[in-house]
Amino acid sequence: MNFKNLKIGTKLTSITTLLLFMLGAVVAITIYKNMDEYLAESVIKSAGPAVTSFSKTIDSYQKQSLQLATVISQSPLIQQGVAERNREFLLKRVNMFVSTFELDFATVTDENGNVICRIHAPDKFGDNVAATNPMVGEALRTSKGISGLTVSSDGRLNERAVVPIYDLNNKFVGAVIAGKYLDDNEMLDQLKAEHDMDFTVFYKDVRIATTIIRDGERLVGTKLDADIANVVLNEKKEFVDRITTMGLDYVVVYKPLIGFTGEVEGIIFTGVDEQKATAEGREMVTKVIVAGLIVLAFTIIIVIFSIRRIVIRPLNSIVDVAQHVSAGDFSVNLSSLISKDEIGELALSMQHIVEVVGGLVDDTKRYSNSIRLGDLSVKLDANRYEGAYKEFVVEISAALELLIRYVRVMAEFTAGIASGNIPPEITTEVHGDYKAMKDSLNASARNVNALITEVKALISSSVEGKLEVRADASRHQGAYNEIVGGMNDLLDAVVLPIQDVYNVLQIMSTGDLTVRITSDYRGTFLRLKEVTNGLGESLSGLISQLQDAIHTTASASAEISSTADTLATASAEQSAQTDEVAGAMEEMSRTVIDNAQSATRTAEVAQRNGSVAEEGGKVVSETVAKMRQIAEVVKVSASNIMQLGESSKRIGEIISVI
């Protein structure tokens, strides 16, 4: 599974767990790696108090020696015994003090340093210690008490004190020397029991007392490592380090013992077996590490729970809101997540985005509904928004304002076309789809103007009787081409039957009453065809009857002949004028009526001529009836032509609107 595809909660918990485990591992490794050094340092630090305790113990020997020597020197009995040089008395009396204060040795001398008695060597006396022991010589010379580290005549390192003795008359009569040897294993064992460390006293570089035991024996008489001895004895420096001595790893402290003369007379050693000293520490560190790992595990659980509660849950809520917003649902609310931390600030920002985008959507819907309802006066309020949102609203408003302006221009333009007031072409410079719209509107205006011009010319020609004139349909396209073609077809449909009537009547006017309309027509044109052909038939019959009547009434029908000529002339005029639209038909009707009136007068004349003309009168009466029928037909034709003219006008108006 690709890590980047994991949810952020899984990522955070995984990273946190990994980091904490890595931290724990680093700490554990670091502790284990540096544990020996750390424990050694701890041992070295713990050795410091032991060395201090060792030094204080040695110092206490010096103080104890000085106190005992002072007590002995101040005893009147001792003062008297020294003045009398009473050796036996002094041995008993001084030994009592030594036993009481647990000192190792005590010596009483006269004022010159000659030994009167030695408690630790009763049989040895009479020798002069002032010459062999600088401290004694200094004390006798100054008559003052002195204490310090010295080496006895038998080569034993000790802390001693030399105090002058005065008799009851305050006369300097001798001195008392008291001290304690440092090669005291018992003292070292007590220190070991107290500090759980090994202690050693060196005279120069030779071990004279130690707590270190090998094969049941104390390691005394062995020498110190030359390098360490050089540092401590010659350089008079303390040596602290980790060393291997006698096959064991020790953390050691070597401290020089400065004698009364200022020279290094010995060394005190404090050391601990490193493995033994650190075993407990190692165990404790291991327990600490295990406990730390357990605490770390609980910490990880707590951290993961806290991350999920404090970070992941709010983030999931924010993600859920973002998904709702991306799906167009702005009813979500993040007020419960708003706080003063980063998550709260993120929730607040997200809530603001929801409100802003929701406001944009609501404003857009309201604006869209207003536009859909035809209310173009509604505006978007850009001041409600800030930053990019405000710029967005401003840009959208500007774009919509431009679109609305063009829509209004289009509305005014098309309204002008619809009302017949064709507006001038739009000359404003625009681009893109606006240019295409402008070009389309201008083209529409040009096409309508051209169509109107064509129709007007066609109507004008028709009114003038130029029924052969047609519009040029090839100059138009699409529906305009169909309209112009339809107008031409309409004129053809109207003119053709009229032309046939005109041609037939024209031929009839020449006296050929046998001609007939043979084309197929329907509706009113069929009636016109039938009436015209019926007219021919009637005229033929009428003429035939008139010829018969004329032959029979030749002598008395001069006026009838004249009237017949008039009728023929009127008929010829009627035939000649049939090709006129509307007005020609009306003239023809009037002519037929005149003919009928003439025929009536002819009938009256015939009646006056008596029975001779009675038959001719009947014929004339029939002729009058036929003429009246023709007049009615002509009126119907005229009415149809008028209706056709009105239809043409309405078509023209419709085309003007288009």
N, C-alpha and C positions, 0 to 999 in steps of 0.2 A: 504494500500500500504506500502510495506517495505521501510523504509527510506534509507537503504543502496542501494536499487535499483534505487533511484532517480538520476537524472543527477547532476553533481557537481555544475552547475549553480543554480539549484533549491535548492540544499543543502546550498550553500553559501548565497543566498538571504534569505532563510528561517532562517538560523542560525543568520544572521546579523539582520534581522527584529526582531527575538525573543530576541536577546541580547539587541538591542536598546529599545525595548518595556520593557524588564526586567529592563534595566537601568533607563528608564523613570519612571517605576513603583516604583523601589527602591528609586529613588530621591524623587518622590511624597510622598511615604509613609514616608520616612525619614523626609521630610519637615513637613508633617502633624503631625508626631509623636513628632518632636522636635520644632514644631512651637510655642507652648505656652512658652516653656522654652526660645526659641530663642527670641520671642517677649518680654518676661519678661526681658531678658538680655538687649534687645534693649531699653526697657523702663527705666531699671536701668541706662543704659549708658546715656540715654537722661535726666534722673533725675539729673545726675551730674552737667550739666550746670545750671540747675534750682537751685540746692543747692548753687552753686557758685554765681549765681546771687543774691540769698537770702542773702548770707553772705556778698556780696559786698554792698547790700542795707543797711544792719545793720552797716557795716563798714562806709558807707557814713554818717550814722546818727552820728557816733562818730566824723568823720572829720568835719561834719557840726556844731556839737556842739562846737568843739574846735575852729573852725573859728569864730563862733559867740561870744564865750566867749572872744576870743582874741580881736575882734573888739570892744566889749563893754569895755574891760579893757584898751584899748588904747584911748578911747574917753576922751578928756580933761574935758568935762562937767561931764562925769561919774566920773572921777577921783576927780573933785572938789566936786561933790555931795556926794561921799563916805567920803571925808575928812571932809565935813561939817555934815555928817550924815543926809542929807536932804532926808528923806524917800519919801515924795510926789514927789519931782523932779525925784528921781531915778525910782519910779514906772512908771511915764509917759515916761521917757527917755528910760528905758530898755524895756518897753512894745513895744515901737516903733520898736526896734531891733528884738524882738521876733516875732512880727507880720510880719516884713519884711522877716525874714529867716525861718518862719514857724516852729519854735521850740515849744515844748510842755511846757517847764518850764524854768524859770531863777530865780536865787536867788543871792542877794548881801549881803556879810558879811563884818564885820570889820576885822582887822588883827588878832583877837582872835577867829573868827569863829561864832560870834554872828550875827544872821540874822538881816539885816537892812530892807530888803523888799523881798517879794516873789511875783512874777508877777502872778503865777498860783494860789496863795492864799494870796491876799493882806492883809487880816486881821490877818494873822499869821506871827508874827515876834518876835524878842527878844530872841528866843531859840538858843542854841548853836549846830551847826551841825558838828562841828569838832570832837566832842566826839562820835557821832553816825555814822558818815560816814568816814571810814578810808581814802578814797581818798581825802576828804577835809582836814583832819588832815595832810596828807602827803604833800599836796600842800602848806598849811600854814607853815608847818615846813621847807620846802625846798625853799619856795618862787618861785616855778617853776610850769609851766602849766602841768596838767596831764589830761588824758582822759581814759575812759574805761567803762566796763559794771559793773553796780552796781544795787542794789535794794534800792528803795526809802523807806522813813520811813513808807509810807503807803503800802509797800509790792509790789510796781510795778517795774517791770524789765525795765531798761532804759540804754541808752547809754548817758553818760554825760562827760563834761569837766570842770575842775577847773583851772582858770587862776588868778594869783595874780594881784592886782591893785596897781599902784604906783602913787603918786601925782606928781605935776609939779616939785617938788624938788627931785624926784626919791626916795621918802620915801614910804615904804610898808605900805599901809593904809587899805587894805582889799582884798577881792577876789570876783570873779563872778563865779557862777555855772550855766551852761546851758546844756540842754539835750533834748532827745526825747524818749518817751515811746515806748516800743516794742509791747505792746498790741494794735497795730494799724491795725484794720481790713481793713481799706482803702488801706494801703500799701500792705497787703496780697492779696486783690482783684486785685490790679494792677499786682502783680506778676502772679496771676492765669490767668488773661487775656493775659498776655504776653507769658506764658509757657503752658497754658492749663493743669495745675496741681493744686492740693490742697496744701496749705501751712498752717502751724500751729506754734505758738510760745508757748512754755511751760515755766512757772516759776516753777522751780524744775520739778515735774511730773504732774503739773496741766496746762491744756490748758487755756491760757489767751487771745489768739486770734487765729482765724481759718477761713478758707474759706469753711469748711465743714458745710453744713446746713442740718438739719433734721427737718422735719415738720415745715419748715419756720424759724427755729431758728438755730443760730450758736451754735455748740457744744463746748461751753466754760465751764470751771469749771469742766470738766471731767478729770479723771486721766489716765495717761499713764499705759500701761501694766507693771506689776512689773518687769518681766524678762528683758524687753527692758529698763526700767528705770534703772535697776541695771547695765546693760552694759554701758549705756550712762552717767548716773550720777556718779556712783561709780567707774567704770573702765575707765571712760573718753574716751570711744571709740565710733567711728561712727558705727551706725547700719544700714546695708543695706540688705533688704530681701523682700520676698513676704509673706504677712501676711493677715489675715482676721481680720478686725477691724470694729466694729459696723455693722457687717453683710455684709461687702463688702470685696472683694479681692483686696488688694492694693499692689502695688510695692512701697516700702517706703524707705526713707533715713532719719535717725535721727542723727543730729549732735549736739554735746554738745557746749554750750556757756560758755566760761571760763570768770569769772569775774575778777575785778581788783585784788582781793585777791588771785587769782589762783584757786579758787574753781569753780565747775560747778554751775552756777547760773540758767541756763535754757537750753532749747533745742529748736532747730528749726527743723521743720518737712517738708519734701517735699514728696508727694505721688500722685499716680495716680490710678484711678480705672482700674484694669487690663483688665477687659472685655471691657470697653469703649476704653482703649488705644490700645488694640490688635484687636478690631473689624476692624478698618481700615486696620491694618496690615494683618489680616486674609483675608480680601477681596482682598487686593493687592497680597498676596501670592497665593490665588486662581486664580486670573487673570494671575499671573506669571506662575503658573502650567499649566493652560489652554493654555496660549501662548507657554509655553515650549513643551506641547504635540503637538500643531500644528506645531511648528518648528521641533519637533522630527519626525512627520509624513513626513514633507517635506524633512527632513534629510534622512529618510529611503528611500524615493523615489529617492533622489539624489544618496545615497549610492548604492542602487540596480542598478540604471542606470549606475553608475560608475563601479560597479563590473561587470556588463554585458559587458560594453564597454572595460574596461581595462583588465579584467581577463577572463570572460566566453567566449567572442568571440575569443580571441587568443587561449584559451584552446580548444574550438570547432574546430578551424582551425588545431590545432596540432593533435587533435583526428582524424579529417578527413584525415590528412596526414598519421597518423599511420594506419588508416584503408586501405588507398591506398597502403601503404607499405606492410601491411599484405596480401593484395590481389596481391602483386607482381608488383604494379605500382610505379616505382621510378622516374617518370617524375615530381613529385610535387616539389614545391619550397616554402620555408618559409622565404625568404629574407625580405619580407615586414613586418614580425613580429619581426625581430631581433632588440633588443634595449639593454639598459644597465640595465634594471630591471630583476627580476627573470624570468618573462614570456619570455623576450627577450633571456635570457640565455638558458631557456628551448627550445625555438624555434631554437636557434643556435645549441644546442646539438642535437636536433631532425634532423635538416638539415644535420649536420655532420654524423649522423647515416644513413640518407637516402643516402648521398653521398658514405659513406663507404660500406654499404650493396649493393647499386647499383653498385659500383665498383666491389665488390665481384661477383655479378651476371654477370656483363659484362665479367670479367676475366674468370669466370667459363664457360660462353657461348663460349667465344673465345677458351678456352682450350678444351671444349667439341667438338667444330667444328673441331679443328685441329686434335684431336684424331679420330673423325669420318672420316676425310679425310685421315687418316693414317699418319699424321705428329706428331710423338711422341717426337719431339725435343722441342716443345713449353713448357715453364716453367711459373709457377705463381710467380710473383714478390712480395715476402712477405715484402720487405722493404717499399712498398707503404702504409702499414698499421701499426697500433700500438696496443700494449696490447693484449687482447684476440683475436682480429681480426688477428693480426700477427701470434699468436700461432695457430689459426684456419687454416690460409693459409699454415703455415709450416707443420702442421699435415696432412692436405689434400694433400699437395705436396709430403710429404714423403710417404703417403699411395699410391698415384697414381704412384710415382716413383717405389715403390715396385711392384705394379700391372703391370706397363709397363715392368719392368725387367722380371717379370714372363711371360708376353705376348711375349716378345722377346725370352725368353728361349723356350716357347712353339712353337713360329714361327720357330726358328732354329731347334727345335726337329722334328716338323712335316715336315719341309723342308727336313731334313735328311731322314725321312721315305719316303717322296715323291720321292726323288732322288735315293732311293735305298741304301743310306748310312745310315743304321740304327745306330743312335747314342747310346752311352752307357747310361745306366739308370741314372736318376738324383738322386744324393745322398745328395743334400743340405737339411738340416733339416728345415722343415717348419711346419706350424700348420693350423688347420681349413680347409677352402676351398682350400687354397693353397696346403695343403697336399693331399686333394682329387684330385686336378688337377695333382699334381706330380704322385700320384699313378695311375691315369688314363693314363697319358702319358707313364709311365713305363710299365703298363699293355699292352697298345697299341703296344709299341715296342716289348715286349715279344711275343704278339700274332702274330704280323707281322713276327718276326723272326721265330717263330714256323711254321707259314704258309709257309714262304719261304723255310724253311728246308724241310717241308713235300713235297712241290711242286718240289723242286730240287731232292729230293729222288725219287719222282714219275717219274719225267722226266728221271732221270738217269736210273731207272729200265726199263722204256719204251724204252730208247735208246739201252739198253743192251738186249732188247728183252724179258724182264721179264714182260710181259703184265699182268700177274696175280697179280702183286704187287699192293696194294691199300693203300691210306693214311688212318690214323686212325682219322675219323671225330669226335669221342667222346672226343678227346683231345681239341677240339675247341668249342667255343660258338657263338651263334648269327649268324651274317653274315659270320664269319670265318667258322663256322660249315657248313653253306650252300655252301660256296665256295669249301671247301674240299669235301663235299658230291657231289657237282656238278662235280668236277674233277673226282671223282670216277665214277659217272654216265657217264661222257663223255668217260672215258676209257672203261667203260663197253659197251657203245654204239659203240665205234670204234673197240674194240677187239672182240666183239661177232660175227659180220659178218665176220671179218678176220679169227676168229677161225672156223667159219662154213666153210669158203672157204678152210682153212687149212685142216680141217677134211675131207671135200669132196675130195680135191685133194689127200690127203694121201690115202684115200680109193681107189680113181681112180688109184693111183700109184701101187696099189696091183692088178690092172686088173679089179676091179669092177667098170665098167663105168655106172652102173645103179643108183648109189647114187646121190641124189639131195639135194639142200638147200631148206628147207620147211618153215623156219621162215619168219615172215613178216617184211619187211624193206621198207624204203622210200628213195627217192632221190638217191644219189650216191650209197648208200648201196644196193638199189633195182637194180640199173644197174649192180653193182658187182655180186649180186645174179643171175641176168638174164644171165650175161656173163659166170659166172661159170657154171650154169646149161646148158647154150648153149654149153659151152666147152665140157661138158659131153656128150651132145647129139651129137655134132660134132665128138667127139672122138669115140663114140659108132658107129656112121655111118661110120666114117673113118676106124675104125678097121674092121667093117663088110665088107666094100668094099675091104680093104686090104687083109682080109682073102680070099675073093673071088678071088682077083687078084693073090694072092699068090698061091691059089690052081690051077689057070689056067696057071700061069707062074712059076710054082715051079721049072721047070728045068732051067729057064733062069734068075731067080731073086735072085740069091745068094747074089748079092750085095744089091738088094732091101731089102732082109731079114735082111742083116746086117744093112742096113740103117734104116730099121724099128725098129730093136733092139736098134739101137742108138737113134732113135726117142722115143722109149718107155723109154729108160734109161733117156733121156733128160726130157721127161715128168715127170718121177718119181722124177728126181732131182728138176724139177720145182715145183712139188707138195710138196716136202719136204721143199722147201725154201719159200713157200708162207707165212709161219707164220712169216717171218722176215719183219720188218717194213722198208719201204723206200729202203734200200740197197738190201734186199732180192728180192723185186719186180723188181728192175733193173737187178739183176742177172738172174731172171726168164725171163725177156724180152730178154736178150742176148742169153739165152739158146734157147728160142723159135726161135729167128732169126737164130741161128746155125742150129737148126732142119730144119728150112725152107731152109737154104742153102744146107743142106744134102739132103733134099727132092728134091731140084733143081738138085743137082748132080745125084740123083737117077733117076730123070726124064730124064736127059741127057743120062744116061746109058741105061734107058729103050728105048729111041729113037734109040740108037745105036743097040739095040736088034731087031729093026725092028717092023714090024707089029704085031709080037707076043705080044710084050709088049705095043702096042699102047693103049690098054684099061687101062693097069696098069699105063701108063703115065698120062692119064686123071685123074685117081684117085689120083695119086701123086700130080698133079697140083692143084686139088681141096684141097688136104690136105695142100699144101703150102699156098693156099689162106686162109684156116681156121687158119693155124698157124699164118699167118700175122695178122688176126683179133684178135687172142688171144694175140699176141704181143701188138697190139694197146690197147686192154682192160687192159692188165697188165700195160702199160705205163700210161693209165688213172688212174688206181688204185694207181700206184706209185705216180703220180702227186697229187692225193687226199690225199694220206698218207703224202706227203711232205707238202701239205697245212695244213693238220691236225697238223703236227709237228710245222709249223710256227705259227698256231693258239695257240698251247700249249705254245710256247715261249712267244707269246704276252700276253697270260693269266698270265704266270709267271711274265712278266714285270709289268702287271697291279697289280697283287698281291703284287709285290715288292713296287710299289708306295703306295698302301694302307697301 
